[in-house]
């Protein structure tokens, strides 16, 4: 266990971050941790032979790392996509997996059904959470990502102009299913917050023009966030890429409480915090490339600086810019954790 036993998980501290308030101690936030890093944190308790054991292992890993929560997903509501034809691919095209390209393929598409998902895993696995920890629930990609996944990005761009009614129907179906998913998850007391994971931007622009995002994507998230707030839970947005043209929508229209995913080549997290606080909690932000290429001392000192910068103002949780992939050196990841845990 990396965290000292005297430092117990407390989801209330992450909630304070999302309320843009100072916390009694530094708070950690990461969304996805690679398999080898999960092994590092879980140690001898690492076991992933079943989905239930995988969830329990994640709980133990996040607890060991000093996080106040564990992420969880309910399987069974994946959107069918074509499998990749190439073996051992290292990259993925936004045009891979295309299944809907016209009205006939739209009519034949097999949409996921909420009845096929076993939500009871939330309650069953929740028994392994620390008494003061909670789950943060996420979905099988988001509304835009799933739409791109089943239509293909190039095809989506053509259909938006050639047959916009097909695009509208796909966005509606995807949005409705993801809305149903989060609504069901919010029935469980073990859920402390939701995270809507949906990449919206490239490095210099949003993936679709903001006006189309406002028409097809944002109304669904406004509804999902409202459901979370009505149940007393905060809502987090995990979305990669350029965001300046839509950040007002994130804060004032959809009303997300916090946002994760920052890259130094788009906007360093230190600058993002200055620009977004106190309208939005900033989660993570220590650039993944920086974490991969730097020394552990450099990672540690950058983490300490931003913790000091945000200490009195609140609204910040320390973590990576996006996730903790396994190519990040273990010493660098531990340096990040140590910066928060030693206070």
C-alpha positions as CSV (number, residue, x, y, z in Angstrom):
1,X,0.0,0.0,0.0
2,X,1.5,3.3,-1.1
3,X,-0.7,5.5,1.1
4,X,-0.1,5.7,4.8
5,X,-2.7,3.9,6.8
6,X,-3.4,7.1,8.7
7,X,-4.6,8.8,5.5
8,X,-8.0,7.2,4.9
9,X,-10.1,7.7,1.8
10,X,-12.8,10.3,2.1
11,X,-15.0,11.0,-0.9
12,X,-16.2,14.2,0.8
13,X,-12.8,15.7,-0.1
14,X,-13.2,15.1,-3.8
15,X,-16.7,16.5,-3.6
16,X,-15.2,19.7,-2.0
17,X,-12.9,19.9,-5.0
18,X,-15.9,19.7,-7.4
19,X,-17.5,22.4,-5.3
20,X,-14.4,24.6,-6.0
21,X,-13.6,24.7,-2.3
22,X,-10.2,24.2,-0.5
23,X,-9.7,20.7,1.1
24,X,-7.9,19.7,4.3
25,X,-5.3,17.8,2.3
26,X,-4.4,17.3,-1.3
27,X,-6.8,15.2,-3.4
28,X,-5.9,12.8,-6.2
29,X,-7.9,12.2,-9.4
30,X,-7.2,9.8,-12.2
31,X,-9.7,8.2,-14.4
32,X,-8.0,5.2,-16.1
33,X,-4.8,3.5,-14.8
34,X,-3.0,1.0,-17.0
35,X,-2.9,-2.7,-16.2
36,X,0.7,-2.7,-15.0
37,X,0.1,0.3,-12.8
38,X,-3.0,-1.4,-11.4
39,X,-0.7,-4.4,-10.5
40,X,1.8,-2.0,-8.9
41,X,-0.9,-0.6,-6.6
42,X,-2.9,-3.7,-5.9
43,X,0.1,-6.0,-5.3
44,X,-0.8,-9.5,-4.2
45,X,-4.5,-8.6,-4.3
46,X,-4.4,-8.2,-8.1
47,X,-7.0,-10.6,-9.7
48,X,-8.8,-10.0,-13.0
49,X,-10.1,-13.4,-14.0
50,X,-13.7,-12.2,-13.8
51,X,-15.4,-8.8,-14.3
52,X,-16.3,-8.7,-10.6
53,X,-12.7,-9.4,-9.5
54,X,-11.5,-6.8,-12.0
55,X,-13.7,-4.2,-10.3
56,X,-12.6,-5.2,-6.8
57,X,-8.9,-5.1,-7.9
58,X,-9.5,-1.6,-9.2
59,X,-11.0,-0.6,-5.9
60,X,-8.0,-2.0,-4.0
61,X,-5.6,-0.3,-6.4
62,X,-7.2,3.2,-6.1
63,X,-7.4,2.7,-2.3
64,X,-3.7,1.8,-2.2
65,X,-2.8,4.8,-4.4
66,X,-4.5,7.3,-2.0
67,X,-7.5,8.1,-4.1
68,X,-10.8,8.8,-2.4
69,X,-12.9,6.9,-5.0
70,X,-12.7,4.1,-7.5
71,X,-14.0,4.3,-11.1
72,X,-16.5,1.7,-12.2
73,X,-18.3,0.8,-15.5
74,X,-21.3,-1.5,-15.9
75,X,-20.7,-3.9,-18.9
76,X,-23.3,-5.0,-21.3
77,X,-24.3,-1.8,-23.1
78,X,-21.5,-1.5,-25.6
79,X,-22.4,-0.2,-29.1
80,X,-21.6,-2.9,-31.7
81,X,-18.7,-2.0,-34.0
82,X,-16.8,-3.9,-36.7
83,X,-13.6,-5.4,-35.4
84,X,-10.3,-4.2,-36.8
85,X,-9.0,-6.3,-39.7
86,X,-5.3,-5.7,-39.0
87,X,-3.4,-7.6,-36.3
88,X,-1.3,-5.9,-33.7
89,X,-2.3,-2.3,-34.7
90,X,-0.7,0.5,-32.7
91,X,-3.0,3.2,-33.9
92,X,-6.7,3.5,-34.5
93,X,-8.4,5.4,-37.3
94,X,-11.6,7.4,-36.6
95,X,-13.0,5.7,-39.7
96,X,-12.6,2.1,-38.3
97,X,-15.6,0.2,-37.2
98,X,-18.2,1.8,-39.5
99,X,-21.5,0.0,-39.4
100,X,-24.1,2.7,-40.3
101,X,-23.6,4.4,-43.7
102,X,-27.1,4.6,-45.1
103,X,-30.8,4.1,-44.1
104,X,-30.6,0.3,-44.7
105,X,-27.7,-0.2,-42.3
106,X,-29.3,2.2,-39.8
107,X,-32.5,0.0,-39.8
108,X,-30.4,-3.2,-39.4
109,X,-28.1,-1.9,-36.6
110,X,-28.5,-3.8,-33.3
111,X,-28.7,-1.2,-30.5
112,X,-27.5,-2.1,-27.0
113,X,-30.3,-2.8,-24.5
114,X,-30.2,-1.7,-20.9
115,X,-31.8,-5.0,-20.0
116,X,-28.5,-6.8,-20.9
117,X,-26.5,-4.9,-18.3
118,X,-26.2,-6.2,-14.7
119,X,-26.2,-3.0,-12.6
120,X,-26.1,-5.1,-9.4
121,X,-22.3,-5.2,-9.7
122,X,-22.3,-1.6,-8.3
123,X,-23.9,-2.8,-5.0
124,X,-22.0,-6.0,-4.8
125,X,-18.6,-4.5,-5.5
126,X,-19.4,-1.5,-3.3
127,X,-19.0,-3.7,-0.3
128,X,-15.3,-3.6,-0.9
129,X,-15.1,0.2,-0.9
130,X,-13.6,1.9,2.1
131,X,-16.6,3.1,4.3
132,X,-15.9,6.7,3.2
133,X,-15.1,6.1,-0.4
134,X,-17.5,6.1,-3.4
135,X,-17.6,5.0,-7.0
136,X,-17.3,7.4,-9.9
137,X,-19.3,5.8,-12.7
138,X,-18.3,6.1,-16.4
139,X,-19.8,4.8,-19.6
140,X,-18.7,2.9,-22.8
141,X,-17.4,6.0,-24.5
142,X,-19.7,9.0,-24.9
143,X,-22.3,10.3,-27.3
144,X,-20.0,11.8,-29.9
145,X,-17.4,9.0,-29.6
146,X,-19.9,6.3,-30.1
147,X,-21.6,8.1,-33.0
148,X,-18.2,8.4,-34.7
149,X,-17.4,4.8,-33.8
150,X,-20.5,3.3,-35.5
151,X,-20.7,5.8,-38.5
152,X,-17.0,6.6,-39.0
153,X,-15.7,10.2,-38.9
154,X,-15.4,10.8,-42.6
155,X,-18.8,9.2,-43.2
156,X,-20.3,11.3,-40.5
157,X,-19.0,14.5,-42.1
158,X,-20.5,13.5,-45.4
159,X,-23.8,12.4,-43.9
160,X,-24.2,15.7,-42.0
161,X,-24.7,17.4,-45.3
162,X,-26.0,14.6,-47.6
163,X,-28.4,12.8,-45.3
164,X,-28.7,14.8,-42.0
165,X,-31.7,12.8,-40.9
166,X,-29.6,9.7,-40.5
167,X,-27.1,11.5,-38.3
168,X,-29.9,13.0,-36.2
169,X,-31.4,9.6,-35.7
170,X,-28.0,8.0,-34.6
171,X,-27.3,10.9,-32.2
172,X,-30.8,10.5,-30.7
173,X,-30.5,6.8,-30.3
174,X,-27.0,7.0,-28.8
175,X,-27.9,9.9,-26.5
176,X,-31.0,8.2,-25.2
177,X,-29.2,4.9,-24.4
178,X,-26.4,6.7,-22.5
179,X,-29.0,8.8,-20.7
180,X,-30.7,5.6,-19.6
181,X,-27.4,4.1,-18.5
182,X,-26.5,7.0,-16.1
183,X,-30.1,7.3,-14.9
184,X,-30.0,3.7,-13.8
185,X,-26.6,4.0,-12.2
186,X,-27.8,7.0,-10.1
187,X,-30.2,4.7,-8.3
188,X,-27.3,3.2,-6.4
189,X,-26.0,4.9,-3.2
190,X,-22.5,3.6,-3.9
191,X,-22.2,6.1,-6.8
192,X,-20.7,9.4,-5.5
193,X,-20.3,11.1,-8.9
194,X,-20.6,10.5,-12.6
195,X,-17.9,11.1,-15.2
196,X,-19.0,11.6,-18.8
197,X,-16.2,10.4,-21.0
198,X,-16.5,11.8,-24.5
199,X,-13.6,13.3,-26.6
200,X,-14.7,16.5,-28.3
201,X,-11.6,18.0,-29.8
202,X,-8.4,17.8,-31.8
203,X,-5.4,19.9,-30.9
204,X,-6.7,23.1,-32.5
205,X,-10.4,22.7,-33.0
206,X,-13.5,20.8,-31.9
207,X,-14.2,17.6,-33.8
208,X,-17.5,19.0,-35.1
209,X,-18.4,22.7,-35.4
210,X,-19.7,24.0,-32.1
211,X,-23.2,24.6,-33.6
212,X,-23.5,20.9,-34.4
213,X,-22.3,19.9,-31.0
214,X,-24.9,22.2,-29.5
215,X,-27.6,20.6,-31.6
216,X,-26.7,16.9,-31.3
217,X,-24.5,16.3,-28.3
218,X,-24.8,19.0,-25.6
219,X,-28.6,18.7,-24.9
220,X,-28.1,15.1,-23.8
221,X,-25.3,16.0,-21.4
222,X,-27.3,18.9,-20.0
223,X,-30.0,16.4,-19.2
224,X,-27.6,13.8,-17.7
225,X,-25.8,16.4,-15.5
226,X,-29.2,17.7,-14.4
227,X,-30.2,14.2,-13.3
228,X,-26.9,13.8,-11.4
229,X,-27.4,17.2,-9.6
230,X,-31.0,16.3,-8.8
231,X,-29.7,13.2,-7.0
232,X,-27.1,15.2,-5.1
233,X,-24.1,14.0,-7.1
234,X,-21.5,16.1,-9.0
235,X,-20.8,15.5,-12.7
236,X,-17.3,15.4,-14.3
237,X,-16.4,15.8,-17.9
238,X,-13.5,13.8,-19.3
239,X,-12.9,15.2,-22.8
240,X,-9.6,15.5,-24.7
241,X,-8.7,18.2,-27.1
242,X,-9.2,21.9,-27.8
243,X,-12.1,23.4,-25.8
244,X,-12.0,27.2,-25.9
245,X,-15.0,27.5,-28.3
246,X,-17.2,25.3,-26.1
247,X,-16.0,26.0,-22.6
248,X,-18.9,28.3,-21.9
249,X,-21.3,25.5,-22.9
250,X,-19.5,23.1,-20.5
251,X,-19.8,25.5,-17.5
252,X,-23.0,27.5,-18.1
253,X,-25.2,25.3,-20.3
254,X,-24.4,21.7,-19.4
255,X,-23.2,22.8,-15.9
256,X,-20.5,20.3,-15.4
257,X,-18.8,20.6,-12.0
258,X,-15.3,19.6,-13.1
259,X,-13.3,18.8,-16.1
260,X,-10.4,16.4,-16.8
261,X,-7.9,16.1,-19.7
262,X,-5.3,18.7,-20.4
263,X,-2.3,18.7,-22.7
264,X,0.7,21.0,-22.6
265,X,0.6,21.5,-26.3
266,X,-3.1,22.7,-26.1
267,X,-3.2,24.5,-22.7
268,X,-0.9,23.6,-19.7
269,X,-3.0,22.8,-16.6
270,X,-1.5,25.7,-14.7
271,X,-2.9,28.1,-17.3
272,X,-6.2,26.2,-17.5
273,X,-6.6,26.6,-13.8
274,X,-6.1,30.3,-13.9
275,X,-8.6,30.6,-16.7
276,X,-11.3,28.2,-15.5
277,X,-11.3,28.7,-11.7
278,X,-13.7,29.2,-10.0
279,X,-16.2,28.4,-12.7
280,X,-15.0,24.8,-13.1
281,X,-12.9,22.4,-11.0
282,X,-9.7,21.3,-12.7
283,X,-8.9,17.7,-12.4
284,X,-5.4,16.2,-13.1
285,X,-3.5,17.9,-15.9
286,X,0.0,16.8,-15.4
287,X,0.7,16.1,-19.1
288,X,1.1,12.5,-20.0
289,X,4.0,13.2,-22.4
290,X,5.7,15.2,-19.7
291,X,5.3,12.3,-17.2
292,X,6.7,9.8,-19.7
293,X,9.8,11.8,-20.7
294,X,10.7,13.7,-17.5
295,X,12.7,12.5,-14.5
296,X,10.8,11.6,-11.3
297,X,12.2,14.7,-9.6
298,X,10.8,16.9,-12.4
299,X,7.4,15.2,-12.1
300,X,7.4,15.6,-8.3
301,X,8.3,19.3,-8.3
302,X,5.8,20.2,-10.9
303,X,3.1,18.4,-8.9
304,X,4.2,20.2,-5.7
305,X,4.1,23.6,-7.5
306,X,0.5,23.2,-8.7
307,X,-0.6,21.9,-5.3
308,X,0.9,25.0,-3.7
309,X,-0.7,27.2,-6.4
310,X,-4.2,25.8,-5.8
311,X,-4.0,25.1,-2.1
312,X,-5.9,28.1,-0.7
313,X,-8.2,28.6,-3.7
314,X,-9.4,25.0,-4.0
315,X,-11.0,23.4,-7.0
316,X,-8.1,21.3,-8.0
317,X,-7.2,17.6,-7.7
318,X,-3.8,16.2,-8.7
319,X,-3.5,13.6,-11.4
320,X,-2.3,13.0,-15.0
321,X,-3.4,15.0,-17.9
322,X,-5.5,12.2,-19.3
323,X,-4.7,8.7,-17.8
324,X,-1.8,6.7,-16.4
325,X,-0.7,4.5,-19.3
326,X,1.8,1.7,-18.6
327,X,4.6,3.4,-20.6
328,X,4.9,6.1,-17.9
329,X,7.8,5.0,-15.7
330,X,6.7,3.6,-12.3
331,X,9.0,6.0,-10.5
332,X,7.3,9.0,-12.2
333,X,3.8,7.8,-11.3
334,X,4.9,7.2,-7.7
335,X,6.4,10.7,-7.7
336,X,3.0,12.2,-8.6
337,X,1.3,10.2,-5.9
338,X,4.0,11.1,-3.3
339,X,3.5,14.8,-4.0
340,X,0.0,14.5,-2.7
341,X,0.4,11.8,-0.1
342,X,3.2,13.3,1.9
343,X,1.2,16.4,2.9
